[in-house]
Amino acid sequence: MVACNFDSIRTVLLHDPGAAWTYGVNIDWLGRIVEQHRGQRLGAVMAERIFGPLYTHR
């Protein structure tokens, strides 16, 4: 299992190609980039920029 931490980002291969399927760590990298750029945790950025606007009241 791949977790959102630096160990998962450093992982090259979990198994031989074609032997099994595992989602890539690209989303881990993207999350770290967003956190560094915004200066906030990813969850806070998503709440502010994505989930907050989705739940607007009329």
SETINU-876614 format. One record per atom (N, C-alpha, C, O, CB): residue in one letter; residue number from 1; atom name; x, y, z; chain. Coordinates in Angstrom, 3 decimals. Glycine has a CB too. Layout:
<sites>
+------+-----+------+----------+----------+----------+-------+
| rest |  nr | atom |     east |    north |       up | kette |
+------+-----+------+----------+----------+----------+-------+
|    A | NUM |   CA |        X |        Y |        Z |     A |
...
+------+-----+------+----------+----------+----------+-------+
</sites>
This chain:
<sites>
+------+-----+------+----------+----------+----------+-------+
| rest |  nr | atom |     east |    north |       up | kette |
+------+-----+------+----------+----------+----------+-------+
|    M |   1 |    N |    0.848 |   -1.176 |    0.000 |     A |
|    M |   1 |   CA |    0.000 |    0.000 |    0.000 |     A |
|    M |   1 |    C |    0.892 |    1.238 |    0.000 |     A |
|    M |   1 |    O |    1.917 |    1.280 |    0.681 |     A |
|    M |   1 |   CB |   -0.964 |   -0.001 |    1.223 |     A |
|    V |   2 |    N |    0.496 |    2.219 |   -0.756 |     A |
|    V |   2 |   CA |    1.257 |    3.463 |   -0.845 |     A |
|    V |   2 |    C |    0.571 |    4.498 |    0.027 |     A |
|    V |   2 |    O |   -0.637 |    4.710 |   -0.074 |     A |
|    V |   2 |   CB |    1.374 |    3.960 |   -2.323 |     A |
|    A |   3 |    N |    1.350 |    5.137 |    0.879 |     A |
|    A |   3 |   CA |    0.810 |    6.162 |    1.777 |     A |
|    A |   3 |    C |    1.340 |    7.527 |    1.354 |     A |
|    A |   3 |    O |    2.337 |    7.626 |    0.639 |     A |
|    A |   3 |   CB |    1.185 |    5.863 |    3.262 |     A |
|    C |   4 |    N |    0.676 |    8.549 |    1.795 |     A |
|    C |   4 |   CA |    1.098 |    9.908 |    1.454 |     A |
|    C |   4 |    C |    2.176 |   10.360 |    2.431 |     A |
|    C |   4 |    O |    1.906 |   11.109 |    3.369 |     A |
|    C |   4 |   CB |   -0.110 |   10.890 |    1.476 |     A |
|    N |   5 |    N |    3.388 |    9.900 |    2.200 |     A |
|    N |   5 |   CA |    4.530 |   10.309 |    3.010 |     A |
|    N |   5 |    C |    5.784 |   10.234 |    2.153 |     A |
|    N |   5 |    O |    5.730 |    9.750 |    1.022 |     A |
|    N |   5 |   CB |    4.670 |    9.419 |    4.282 |     A |
|    F |   6 |    N |    6.891 |   10.695 |    2.663 |     A |
|    F |   6 |   CA |    8.118 |   10.723 |    1.882 |     A |
|    F |   6 |    C |    8.611 |    9.330 |    1.499 |     A |
|    F |   6 |    O |    9.247 |    9.181 |    0.456 |     A |
|    F |   6 |   CB |    9.188 |   11.444 |    2.650 |     A |
|    D |   7 |    N |    8.339 |    8.310 |    2.305 |     A |
|    D |   7 |   CA |    8.752 |    6.955 |    1.954 |     A |
|    D |   7 |    C |    8.096 |    6.506 |    0.659 |     A |
|    D |   7 |    O |    8.749 |    5.894 |   -0.186 |     A |
|    D |   7 |   CB |    8.412 |    5.982 |    3.080 |     A |
|    S |   8 |    N |    6.809 |    6.804 |    0.493 |     A |
|    S |   8 |   CA |    6.123 |    6.402 |   -0.730 |     A |
|    S |   8 |    C |    6.638 |    7.178 |   -1.934 |     A |
|    S |   8 |    O |    6.657 |    6.647 |   -3.044 |     A |
|    S |   8 |   CB |    4.620 |    6.602 |   -0.583 |     A |
|    I |   9 |    N |    7.052 |    8.415 |   -1.738 |     A |
|    I |   9 |   CA |    7.593 |    9.202 |   -2.842 |     A |
|    I |   9 |    C |    8.932 |    8.618 |   -3.299 |     A |
|    I |   9 |    O |    9.247 |    8.665 |   -4.488 |     A |
|    I |   9 |   CB |    7.762 |   10.681 |   -2.424 |     A |
|    R |  10 |    N |    9.702 |    8.085 |   -2.397 |     A |
|    R |  10 |   CA |   11.013 |    7.513 |   -2.731 |     A |
|    R |  10 |    C |   10.922 |    6.100 |   -3.307 |     A |
|    R |  10 |    O |   11.923 |    5.573 |   -3.793 |     A |
|    R |  10 |   CB |   11.890 |    7.494 |   -1.500 |     A |
|    T |  11 |    N |    9.755 |    5.487 |   -3.262 |     A |
|    T |  11 |   CA |    9.588 |    4.134 |   -3.764 |     A |
|    T |  11 |    C |    9.694 |    4.130 |   -5.281 |     A |
|    T |  11 |    O |    9.018 |    4.902 |   -5.961 |     A |
|    T |  11 |   CB |    8.240 |    3.547 |   -3.313 |     A |
|    V |  12 |    N |   10.543 |    3.262 |   -5.804 |     A |
|    V |  12 |   CA |   10.709 |    3.157 |   -7.247 |     A |
|    V |  12 |    C |    9.713 |    2.138 |   -7.799 |     A |
|    V |  12 |    O |    8.823 |    2.505 |   -8.567 |     A |
|    V |  12 |   CB |   12.164 |    2.757 |   -7.610 |     A |
|    L |  13 |    N |    9.846 |    0.870 |   -7.424 |     A |
|    L |  13 |   CA |    8.924 |   -0.176 |   -7.855 |     A |
|    L |  13 |    C |    8.512 |   -1.021 |   -6.659 |     A |
|    L |  13 |    O |    9.349 |   -1.404 |   -5.841 |     A |
|    L |  13 |   CB |    9.564 |   -1.060 |   -8.949 |     A |
|    L |  14 |    N |    7.236 |   -1.306 |   -6.562 |     A |
|    L |  14 |   CA |    6.752 |   -2.183 |   -5.495 |     A |
|    L |  14 |    C |    6.775 |   -3.637 |   -5.941 |     A |
|    L |  14 |    O |    6.825 |   -4.542 |   -5.108 |     A |
|    L |  14 |   CB |    5.333 |   -1.784 |   -5.071 |     A |
|    H |  15 |    N |    6.738 |   -3.868 |   -7.260 |     A |
|    H |  15 |   CA |    6.747 |   -5.214 |   -7.824 |     A |
|    H |  15 |    C |    7.162 |   -5.124 |   -9.284 |     A |
|    H |  15 |    O |    7.211 |   -4.032 |   -9.850 |     A |
|    H |  15 |   CB |    5.353 |   -5.899 |   -7.681 |     A |
|    D |  16 |    N |    7.458 |   -6.252 |   -9.890 |     A |
|    D |  16 |   CA |    7.862 |   -6.272 |  -11.292 |     A |
|    D |  16 |    C |    6.710 |   -5.822 |  -12.188 |     A |
|    D |  16 |    O |    5.549 |   -6.115 |  -11.900 |     A |
|    D |  16 |   CB |    8.336 |   -7.680 |  -11.697 |     A |
|    P |  17 |    N |    7.025 |   -5.109 |  -13.277 |     A |
|    P |  17 |   CA |    5.975 |   -4.682 |  -14.202 |     A |
|    P |  17 |    C |    5.177 |   -5.885 |  -14.715 |     A |
|    P |  17 |    O |    5.749 |   -6.907 |  -15.095 |     A |
|    P |  17 |   CB |    6.585 |   -3.905 |  -15.384 |     A |
|    G |  18 |    N |    3.863 |   -5.745 |  -14.718 |     A |
|    G |  18 |   CA |    2.988 |   -6.805 |  -15.182 |     A |
|    G |  18 |    C |    2.620 |   -7.830 |  -14.125 |     A |
|    G |  18 |    O |    1.724 |   -8.644 |  -14.348 |     A |
|    G |  18 |   CB |    3.619 |   -7.492 |  -16.313 |     A |
|    A |  19 |    N |    3.295 |   -7.810 |  -12.968 |     A |
|    A |  19 |   CA |    3.036 |   -8.798 |  -11.915 |     A |
|    A |  19 |    C |    1.828 |   -8.411 |  -11.062 |     A |
|    A |  19 |    O |    1.128 |   -9.288 |  -10.557 |     A |
|    A |  19 |   CB |    4.270 |   -8.957 |  -11.023 |     A |
|    A |  20 |    N |    1.575 |   -7.131 |  -10.897 |     A |
|    A |  20 |   CA |    0.470 |   -6.651 |  -10.074 |     A |
|    A |  20 |    C |    0.209 |   -5.191 |  -10.427 |     A |
|    A |  20 |    O |    0.964 |   -4.579 |  -11.182 |     A |
|    A |  20 |   CB |    0.782 |   -6.815 |   -8.547 |     A |
|    W |  21 |    N |   -0.868 |   -4.644 |   -9.872 |     A |
|    W |  21 |   CA |   -1.215 |   -3.243 |  -10.124 |     A |
|    W |  21 |    C |   -1.228 |   -2.474 |   -8.813 |     A |
|    W |  21 |    O |   -1.815 |   -2.911 |   -7.823 |     A |
|    W |  21 |   CB |   -2.588 |   -3.131 |  -10.830 |     A |
|    T |  22 |    N |   -0.576 |   -1.329 |   -8.823 |     A |
|    T |  22 |   CA |   -0.581 |   -0.422 |   -7.682 |     A |
|    T |  22 |    C |   -0.657 |    0.994 |   -8.231 |     A |
|    T |  22 |    O |    0.037 |    1.326 |   -9.192 |     A |
|    T |  22 |   CB |    0.688 |   -0.621 |   -6.772 |     A |
|    Y |  23 |    N |   -1.492 |    1.827 |   -7.630 |     A |
|    Y |  23 |   CA |   -1.552 |    3.214 |   -8.069 |     A |
|    Y |  23 |    C |   -0.204 |    3.884 |   -7.848 |     A |
|    Y |  23 |    O |    0.507 |    3.569 |   -6.893 |     A |
|    Y |  23 |   CB |   -2.666 |    3.978 |   -7.325 |     A |
|    G |  24 |    N |    0.141 |    4.806 |   -8.732 |     A |
|    G |  24 |   CA |    1.415 |    5.496 |   -8.655 |     A |
|    G |  24 |    C |    1.468 |    6.510 |   -7.525 |     A |
|    G |  24 |    O |    0.464 |    6.803 |   -6.877 |     A |
|    G |  24 |   CB |    1.701 |    6.176 |   -9.954 |     A |
|    V |  25 |    N |    2.654 |    7.034 |   -7.308 |     A |
|    V |  25 |   CA |    2.870 |    8.014 |   -6.247 |     A |
|    V |  25 |    C |    2.781 |    9.442 |   -6.783 |     A |
|    V |  25 |    O |    3.122 |   10.392 |   -6.079 |     A |
|    V |  25 |   CB |    4.229 |    7.786 |   -5.584 |     A |
|    N |  26 |    N |    2.326 |    9.594 |   -8.029 |     A |
|    N |  26 |   CA |    2.255 |   10.932 |   -8.614 |     A |
|    N |  26 |    C |    1.357 |   11.864 |   -7.805 |     A |
|    N |  26 |    O |    1.646 |   13.055 |   -7.698 |     A |
|    N |  26 |   CB |    1.753 |   10.848 |  -10.045 |     A |
|    I |  27 |    N |    0.269 |   11.339 |   -7.235 |     A |
|    I |  27 |   CA |   -0.617 |   12.189 |   -6.439 |     A |
|    I |  27 |    C |    0.063 |   12.622 |   -5.134 |     A |
|    I |  27 |    O |   -0.221 |   13.701 |   -4.613 |     A |
|    I |  27 |   CB |   -1.934 |   11.448 |   -6.131 |     A |
|    D |  28 |    N |    0.956 |   11.784 |   -4.611 |     A |
|    D |  28 |   CA |    1.738 |   12.170 |   -3.435 |     A |
|    D |  28 |    C |    2.629 |   13.368 |   -3.763 |     A |
|    D |  28 |    O |    2.717 |   14.323 |   -2.991 |     A |
|    D |  28 |   CB |    2.595 |   10.981 |   -2.935 |     A |
|    W |  29 |    N |    3.280 |   13.300 |   -4.910 |     A |
|    W |  29 |   CA |    4.141 |   14.405 |   -5.343 |     A |
|    W |  29 |    C |    3.319 |   15.679 |   -5.534 |     A |
|    W |  29 |    O |    3.714 |   16.750 |   -5.073 |     A |
|    W |  29 |   CB |    4.876 |   14.041 |   -6.653 |     A |
|    L |  30 |    N |    2.193 |   15.565 |   -6.204 |     A |
|    L |  30 |   CA |    1.350 |   16.726 |   -6.443 |     A |
|    L |  30 |    C |    0.881 |   17.342 |   -5.131 |     A |
|    L |  30 |    O |    0.876 |   18.564 |   -4.985 |     A |
|    L |  30 |   CB |    0.152 |   16.344 |   -7.302 |     A |
|    G |  31 |    N |    0.490 |   16.508 |   -4.182 |     A |
|    G |  31 |   CA |    0.069 |   17.002 |   -2.870 |     A |
|    G |  31 |    C |    1.168 |   17.773 |   -2.173 |     A |
|    G |  31 |    O |    0.920 |   18.828 |   -1.588 |     A |
|    G |  31 |   CB |   -0.374 |   15.855 |   -1.997 |     A |
|    R |  32 |    N |    2.391 |   17.248 |   -2.232 |     A |
|    R |  32 |   CA |    3.527 |   17.940 |   -1.604 |     A |
|    R |  32 |    C |    3.798 |   19.279 |   -2.285 |     A |
|    R |  32 |    O |    4.097 |   20.266 |   -1.614 |     A |
|    R |  32 |   CB |    4.790 |   17.059 |   -1.657 |     A |
|    I |  33 |    N |    3.694 |   19.317 |   -3.616 |     A |
|    I |  33 |   CA |    3.924 |   20.559 |   -4.354 |     A |
|    I |  33 |    C |    2.870 |   21.604 |   -3.973 |     A |
|    I |  33 |    O |    3.200 |   22.766 |   -3.737 |     A |
|    I |  33 |   CB |    3.899 |   20.297 |   -5.881 |     A |
|    V |  34 |    N |    1.609 |   21.186 |   -3.916 |     A |
|    V |  34 |   CA |    0.532 |   22.103 |   -3.529 |     A |
|    V |  34 |    C |    0.755 |   22.623 |   -2.114 |     A |
|    V |  34 |    O |    0.597 |   23.818 |   -1.867 |     A |
|    V |  34 |   CB |   -0.840 |   21.404 |   -3.629 |     A |
|    E |  35 |    N |    1.122 |   21.738 |   -1.176 |     A |
|    E |  35 |   CA |    1.373 |   22.159 |    0.204 |     A |
|    E |  35 |    C |    2.500 |   23.182 |    0.278 |     A |
|    E |  35 |    O |    2.388 |   24.182 |    0.987 |     A |
|    E |  35 |   CB |    1.711 |   20.949 |    1.074 |     A |
|    Q |  36 |    N |    3.572 |   22.936 |   -0.444 |     A |
|    Q |  36 |   CA |    4.709 |   23.859 |   -0.416 |     A |
|    Q |  36 |    C |    4.343 |   25.201 |   -1.053 |     A |
|    Q |  36 |    O |    4.703 |   26.257 |   -0.533 |     A |
|    Q |  36 |   CB |    5.918 |   23.243 |   -1.141 |     A |
|    H |  37 |    N |    3.642 |   25.157 |   -2.153 |     A |
|    H |  37 |   CA |    3.278 |   26.384 |   -2.863 |     A |
|    H |  37 |    C |    2.298 |   27.239 |   -2.053 |     A |
|    H |  37 |    O |    2.448 |   28.459 |   -1.987 |     A |
|    H |  37 |   CB |    2.668 |   26.043 |   -4.223 |     A |
|    R |  38 |    N |    1.299 |   26.604 |   -1.439 |     A |
|    R |  38 |   CA |    0.270 |   27.331 |   -0.702 |     A |
|    R |  38 |    C |    0.648 |   27.598 |    0.746 |     A |
|    R |  38 |    O |    0.054 |   28.468 |    1.382 |     A |
|    R |  38 |   CB |   -1.017 |   26.569 |   -0.746 |     A |
|    G |  39 |    N |    1.620 |   26.873 |    1.282 |     A |
|    G |  39 |   CA |    2.004 |   27.051 |    2.677 |     A |
|    G |  39 |    C |    0.966 |   26.504 |    3.642 |     A |
|    G |  39 |    O |    0.908 |   26.934 |    4.794 |     A |
|    G |  39 |   CB |    2.238 |   28.507 |    2.963 |     A |
|    Q |  40 |    N |    0.142 |   25.558 |    3.188 |     A |
|    Q |  40 |   CA |   -0.914 |   24.945 |    3.999 |     A |
|    Q |  40 |    C |   -0.909 |   23.439 |    3.755 |     A |
|    Q |  40 |    O |   -0.327 |   22.952 |    2.786 |     A |
|    Q |  40 |   CB |   -2.317 |   25.559 |    3.664 |     A |
|    R |  41 |    N |   -1.576 |   22.711 |    4.661 |     A |
|    R |  41 |   CA |   -1.771 |   21.281 |    4.445 |     A |
|    R |  41 |    C |   -2.724 |   21.094 |    3.269 |     A |
|    R |  41 |    O |   -3.567 |   21.952 |    3.008 |     A |
|    R |  41 |   CB |   -2.322 |   20.585 |    5.731 |     A |
|    L |  42 |    N |   -2.593 |   19.988 |    2.568 |     A |
|    L |  42 |   CA |   -3.404 |   19.721 |    1.389 |     A |
|    L |  42 |    C |   -4.898 |   19.724 |    1.713 |     A |
|    L |  42 |    O |   -5.696 |   20.254 |    0.939 |     A |
|    L |  42 |   CB |   -3.008 |   18.389 |    0.777 |     A |
|    G |  43 |    N |   -5.278 |   19.146 |    2.834 |     A |
|    G |  43 |   CA |   -6.686 |   19.121 |    3.218 |     A |
|    G |  43 |    C |   -7.275 |   20.511 |    3.378 |     A |
|    G |  43 |    O |   -8.422 |   20.750 |    3.002 |     A |
|    G |  43 |   CB |   -6.854 |   18.357 |    4.498 |     A |
|    A |  44 |    N |   -6.490 |   21.434 |    3.939 |     A |
|    A |  44 |   CA |   -6.954 |   22.811 |    4.119 |     A |
|    A |  44 |    C |   -7.112 |   23.506 |    2.770 |     A |
|    A |  44 |    O |   -8.068 |   24.253 |    2.563 |     A |
|    A |  44 |   CB |   -5.978 |   23.598 |    5.011 |     A |
|    V |  45 |    N |   -6.184 |   23.264 |    1.861 |     A |
|    V |  45 |   CA |   -6.268 |   23.866 |    0.525 |     A |
|    V |  45 |    C |   -7.499 |   23.336 |   -0.211 |     A |
|    V |  45 |    O |   -8.233 |   24.102 |   -0.834 |     A |
|    V |  45 |   CB |   -4.980 |   23.573 |   -0.294 |     A |
|    M |  46 |    N |   -7.717 |   22.036 |   -0.137 |     A |
|    M |  46 |   CA |   -8.867 |   21.440 |   -0.812 |     A |
|    M |  46 |    C |  -10.180 |   21.953 |   -0.224 |     A |
|    M |  46 |    O |  -11.130 |   22.213 |   -0.962 |     A |
|    M |  46 |   CB |   -8.807 |   19.915 |   -0.714 |     A |
|    A |  47 |    N |  -10.237 |   22.100 |    1.106 |     A |
|    A |  47 |   CA |  -11.445 |   22.614 |    1.748 |     A |
|    A |  47 |    C |  -11.732 |   24.042 |    1.287 |     A |
|    A |  47 |    O |  -12.881 |   24.396 |    1.023 |     A |
|    A |  47 |   CB |  -11.303 |   22.565 |    3.281 |     A |
|    E |  48 |    N |  -10.691 |   24.852 |    1.192 |     A |
|    E |  48 |   CA |  -10.850 |   26.253 |    0.806 |     A |
|    E |  48 |    C |  -11.158 |   26.416 |   -0.678 |     A |
|    E |  48 |    O |  -12.049 |   27.180 |   -1.051 |     A |
|    E |  48 |   CB |   -9.600 |   27.030 |    1.152 |     A |
|    R |  49 |    N |  -10.431 |   25.707 |   -1.515 |     A |
|    R |  49 |   CA |  -10.488 |   25.938 |   -2.955 |     A |
|    R |  49 |    C |  -11.457 |   25.043 |   -3.719 |     A |
|    R |  49 |    O |  -11.895 |   25.403 |   -4.812 |     A |
|    R |  49 |   CB |   -9.143 |   25.765 |   -3.520 |     A |
|    I |  50 |    N |  -11.797 |   23.881 |   -3.161 |     A |
|    I |  50 |   CA |  -12.649 |   22.932 |   -3.892 |     A |
|    I |  50 |    C |  -13.969 |   22.705 |   -3.172 |     A |
|    I |  50 |    O |  -15.038 |   23.018 |   -3.696 |     A |
|    I |  50 |   CB |  -11.923 |   21.596 |   -4.081 |     A |
|    F |  51 |    N |  -13.880 |   22.154 |   -1.959 |     A |
|    F |  51 |   CA |  -15.092 |   21.734 |   -1.265 |     A |
|    F |  51 |    C |  -15.940 |   22.897 |   -0.771 |     A |
|    F |  51 |    O |  -17.168 |   22.821 |   -0.806 |     A |
|    F |  51 |   CB |  -14.731 |   20.861 |   -0.109 |     A |
|    G |  52 |    N |  -15.313 |   23.960 |   -0.315 |     A |
|    G |  52 |   CA |  -16.065 |   25.134 |    0.127 |     A |
|    G |  52 |    C |  -16.956 |   25.703 |   -0.968 |     A |
|    G |  52 |    O |  -18.154 |   25.880 |   -0.744 |     A |
|    G |  52 |   CB |  -15.114 |   26.202 |    0.609 |     A |
|    P |  53 |    N |  -16.408 |   25.996 |   -2.149 |     A |
|    P |  53 |   CA |  -17.240 |   26.520 |   -3.230 |     A |
|    P |  53 |    C |  -18.341 |   25.557 |   -3.694 |     A |
|    P |  53 |    O |  -19.375 |   26.008 |   -4.186 |     A |
|    P |  53 |   CB |  -16.368 |   26.870 |   -4.397 |     A |
|    L |  54 |    N |  -18.147 |   24.282 |   -3.551 |     A |
|    L |  54 |   CA |  -19.159 |   23.307 |   -3.976 |     A |
|    L |  54 |    C |  -20.395 |   23.342 |   -3.084 |     A |
|    L |  54 |    O |  -21.485 |   22.987 |   -3.533 |     A |
|    L |  54 |   CB |  -18.568 |   21.902 |   -3.978 |     A |
|    Y |  55 |    N |  -20.246 |   23.760 |   -1.840 |     A |
|    Y |  55 |   CA |  -21.351 |   23.757 |   -0.895 |     A |
|    Y |  55 |    C |  -21.894 |   25.161 |   -0.626 |     A |
|    Y |  55 |    O |  -22.277 |   25.482 |    0.499 |     A |
|    Y |  55 |   CB |  -20.912 |   23.121 |    0.401 |     A |
|    T |  56 |    N |  -21.920 |   25.992 |   -1.670 |     A |
|    T |  56 |   CA |  -22.422 |   27.343 |   -1.493 |     A |
|    T |  56 |    C |  -23.933 |   27.323 |   -1.279 |     A |
|    T |  56 |    O |  -24.638 |   26.463 |   -1.808 |     A |
|    T |  56 |   CB |  -22.060 |   28.217 |   -2.704 |     A |
|    H |  57 |    N |  -24.411 |   28.277 |   -0.501 |     A |
|    H |  57 |   CA |  -25.847 |   28.400 |   -0.223 |     A |
|    H |  57 |    C |  -26.448 |   29.423 |   -1.169 |     A |
|    H |  57 |    O |  -25.800 |   30.396 |   -1.554 |     A |
|    H |  57 |   CB |  -26.105 |   28.805 |    1.258 |     A |
|    R |  58 |    N |  -27.683 |   29.188 |   -1.532 |     A |
|    R |  58 |   CA |  -28.373 |   30.138 |   -2.444 |     A |
|    R |  58 |    C |  -29.082 |   31.196 |   -1.672 |     A |
|    R |  58 |    O |  -29.711 |   32.074 |   -2.262 |     A |
|    R |  58 |   CB |  -29.371 |   29.418 |   -3.347 |     A |
+------+-----+------+----------+----------+----------+-------+
</sites>
